[in-house]
Amino acid sequence: MDSIIWEREPPELRSPVLVASFSGWNDAASAAGTALGAIGATLETDLVARIDPEEFFDFQANRPTIEISGGTMQNVEWPDNLIVSAKAEGAERDLLLISGTEPSTRWRTFCTSVLDVAEACGVEAVVTFGSLIADVAHTRPVPITGLATDDAMIEQLGFEDVAYEGPTGILGIFHAACRERGLAAASLWAAVPHYAAAVPNPKAGLALLRRLEGMIGIAVEASDLEEAAVAFEHQVTE
């Protein structure tokens, strides 16, 4: 069974960049999802495809939800991963966005499915958002670290020489799949305070968004997120 459910013909996009985030292990304090959500809320978007959840989720761990009204079943919402195109007025390139939930199983097949959609849409590069719990202060600028598939991109982003060996989430596997296809990719990670990780962190989401803007040359109007970041810092301080 094909795991890709196309909602339309692959769109014609201008030098598109795929931007991805997944809730779960890769998204401490919902910072990565917040950043991607701000992009989708600001730009003009169209649903392109979705990944069928049947092959990739343990529904006992990621349960579907139902809607009941008047004593009758109205709807079932399954955990999913949606792929949308996004266009920014005045920009020279477009985006392809994927957001959803980290799959439970068959990660290599899942990554292949997403990259098949990206390839069909002419994607030229990939950026993923992640966030992690760290020993950082909420009053300081948000540290952004990451990795990339080539030295030129690492130098452009100004990443330090970071070494790591240990467990990974879907983003690590997705990044490896990009490298195998020869697709330029970078993974941006925001550090969130360990003492405030149980609540959404819009300040970290804003930091990820601003770093992306510098990479791809697309400005995202994020005044609501800026206000939320200020309120977050104030509330945590209190």
N, C-alpha and C positions, 0 to 999 in steps of 0.2 A: 504494500500500500504506500502511495506517495505521501510523505509527511508534509509536503508543502500544499497549502490551500490558497490558490491564487484568487484574489478578489477582482483583479483587472489584468489587462495586458501589462507586461513590464514597461514602466514609464520611461520616456526619453529625458534623462537628467543631464545637467551640465557638470562635468568633472566631479561626480558625486563622491562624498565621503560617508562611509557607514559609521554611525555612532551607536554604541550599544551599552546597556546596563541590565543587570538581572538582580532581582530582590533575593534576599537570603544571605548566605555566607559572605558574599562579595560586597554587601551593601550595609555596613555598620551605620547606625543612626539614619538610615534611609538617605544618605547624602548623594549617592550616585543616582538613585531614582529621582531625587529632587532635581538634580541638574538636568537630566534628560527630560523630565516633565516640564521644566521651564522652557526648553526648546520647543517641545510639541505644543505648548500653550500659546506661544508667541508667533510662530511661523505658520504659514498656510500648509496644511497637511492633507494627505489622501492615503487611505488604507490601500496597501499594495498586496500583502499576503499575510497569512498567519501560519504558524507551525502547529499541526495537529497534536494535541496533548496526549492522545491515546498511547503512543509509543514511548513517551519520555517521562511520564509522571507516575509515581506511586500515589494513588488517590486516597490512601489511608494517611499519608503524610501531608499531601496537598489536596485537601478535600474540596470537591466542587460545592458551590452554594446554590440554594434554591430560593425561589420567590413564590409564596403562597398568598393568594388574595381571594376573599370570599369563599374560603374552604376548598379552592381548587388550585392545582399546580399551574403557575404562570410561566415559569422560566427556570432553566438550569444554567448557571455560569461555571464554565470549566476553567481551570488554570490554563493560561495560554501565553503565547508570545506573538505579539503583533509587529508587523513590519510596515512602516509608513514612509512615504516620501515627504520631504519638507522643503519649501522654497522660501528664500528670504528676498524681499524686495530690494533691488539695487545691488545684490551680491552677484559675483561672477560664477558661483558654483552652488550646487544643491546638496541636500543631505538625504540619507536613508537612515531611518531610526528604527531600532528594535528594542523593545522593552518588554519585560515580563518576569517570569519566575525561573530561578535556576532549576533545570530539569533534574529528575531523580536518577535517571539511568540513560544509557546509550549516548553518552556525551559526544563521542566522535561522530556518530550519525547525525546528532543534533547540529553540531557545528558545520558539518558538510551541507546540511539542508539550508542553514542560514547563508552560508557562503555561495551556494548555488543561486539563491535569490539575488545576492549582491552582484554576482557575476552577470546574471541576466539583466541587471539594471546598470551595468557599466561602472561599478564602483572602482575607484582608483586607490583608495586608502581606507584604513579602518582606525577608529579611536574607540577605546572602551573606557568606561568609568567604573571605578571601584572605590570603596572606603573601608578603612580598618581602624580598630581601636588601638590607641597608643597613649604614651605618657606625654601628653601635650596639654597646654593651657588654652581655655576657651577665649581668653582675652588677647592672645597672640595671633598673628597671621597664620592661616591654615597651611601646614606643610603639604606640598604636593610632590610625590615621588612617582616612579614608574619605570617602565621598560619599553624598548622599541625593537624593531626587527633589524635595524641597520645603524651603523655608527653615525651617519649623517643626521638621522632623526634624533638620536640621543644627544648629539651636540646642539642641535637646534632647540631642543626642549630644555637643555641645561641640567639634565639629570646627573646626579652624582654616581660614582661607580659603586652600585649597591650589589651585594652578594646575598643570595638566599637559597636555602635548600630545605624543603619541607612540603607539607600538604598544600594543595591548591583548590580553587573552585573552578567553575565553568570558564571563567575568564582566562585562566592559565591555559586550559586546553584550547580555547578559541584562538588565543594568541598564537599558539603552536601551529594550529591549522592554517592560520593566515601565512605564517612563515613557510610552511610546506607548499603553499600555492604561489609563493613569490609575491604576496600582496603586502605592501608596506603597512605596518600597524604599530600603534602606540597604545599603551595602557596607562591611564592616569589614575593615581590613587591619592585620596585625601585622608589625612590622619584626623581622627576625632577623639576628644577627651574621654578617657575610660570612665570618668565619674559622671558623664552626661550622655552615655551611649544608649540609654533606654528610651530617649526621646528623639524625634527628628531634628537634624542639625542643618538648617538652611544656610548657615555661614559656610560650612564645608561644601555644600552643593553649589553655592555661588562661586567659591574658589575654583572648583572644577570647571564650571561654565566659563569663567574668565580665561582660564588657561586654554580651553578649547578655542575660544574666539581668536586668541593670538596665533594659534596653529593654523586655522583654516580660513581666516579672513572674513568671517561672518559675524556681524554684531547681533546680539540677542537682547531685546528690551526686557530688563529684569528688575524693574523698580519694585514690584511686589516682593520679589525674593530678597532684594536689598533691605527693604523694611523689615522683613521677617528675620533676616540675619542680625540686624541691630536689636530687635526685640528679644531674640534668642540669647544674645550675649548679656543683655540687661537682666533677663529672667534668671539665667544661670548664676550671675553674680549675686543677685538677691538671695 
